[in-house]
């Protein structure tokens, strides 16, 4: 009986700790997102463009060679971005490059 009680208490404690940590991480993520938005507003206000990461020539070359997946992988390696962010960035770069070629 004691063993079952201890096991239940252990599981409950682990659940409580997990939920507490999850809530804290979500709170920190919201603060980080808010800070990034504010920084973007300040940069826009002063007309400051964020410098392009070194190695973007490789991403452009892969896009020019019609190797989009490799370009996304390279972008992730260069910037440390997640998959969704890298995909959006490479697609935006692809659109920008295409529109520059047409002009």
N, C-alpha and C positions, 0 to 999 in steps of 0.2 A: 504494500500500500504506500509506503514511504517513497519507494522508487518511482511509482506512477505520479505521485504528487510532485516530486522533484523534477521529473521530466516535463510535466505540464507547466510548472513554474519556469523552467529553462526555456521552453518554447515561447511562452508568453513574454518573457523578458527579451528574448531575441527579436520577437515581433515588435515590441515597443521600441527597442533600440533602432531597428531597421526603419520604422516609420519616422522616428525622430530625425535620424540622419537624412532620410529622403526629403523631409520637409525643409530641413536646413539647407540642403543642396539646392532645392528649388528656389528658396529665398535668395540665396547667393546668385543663382543664375539670373533671376529677375533684376537684381541690383546691377549685375554686370551688363545685361542687355540695356538697361536704362542709362548706364554710364556710357556705353558705346553710342547710343542715340544722341546723347548730349554732346559727346565729343565730335560726332559727325556734324551736328549743328554749328558748333564753334568753328570747325574747319571750313564748312561751307560759308559761314559769315565772313571769315577772313580771306576766303578765296584760296585756301591752301589745299593742294591736291596731295593725296597720300602717295608716296613714292612706290613705284612698281617693284615687287620683289625681284631680286637677282635670279636669273634662270628662266624668265618668262619667254626668252627667245626660243628655248627648247619647246615650250608649250605651243607657241605660234608655229614652229616648224612641224610639229606633230599634227596640228590642225590643218596646215597647208598640205600635208601628206595624207589627209583624210583618215587620220588615226585618232579619233575623238576619245576613245576609252584610254588610250595611252596618254593623251594630253591631260585627261582628268587625273590619272595616276601621277603624272609628273607634277601637276599643280598641287596635289595633296602632299607630295614629297617636299616640294619647295616651300609651301606655305604652312603646312601642318593643319590644313583645313579638313573638315569632315567631308564625307562623300557628297551629301546634298549640297553643301556650300560650294565645293569644288565643281560639281556638275553645273550649278547655276553660273558660276564665274566663267567657266570655260565656254558655256553656251553664249554668255554675254560677249565674251571676247570674240567668239566665232561670228556673231552678228555684227560686231563693230568692224572686224576685219573684212567681212563681206561688203558692208556698206562703204568702207574706204576704197575697196577695189572697184566698186561700181561708179564711184564719183570721179 
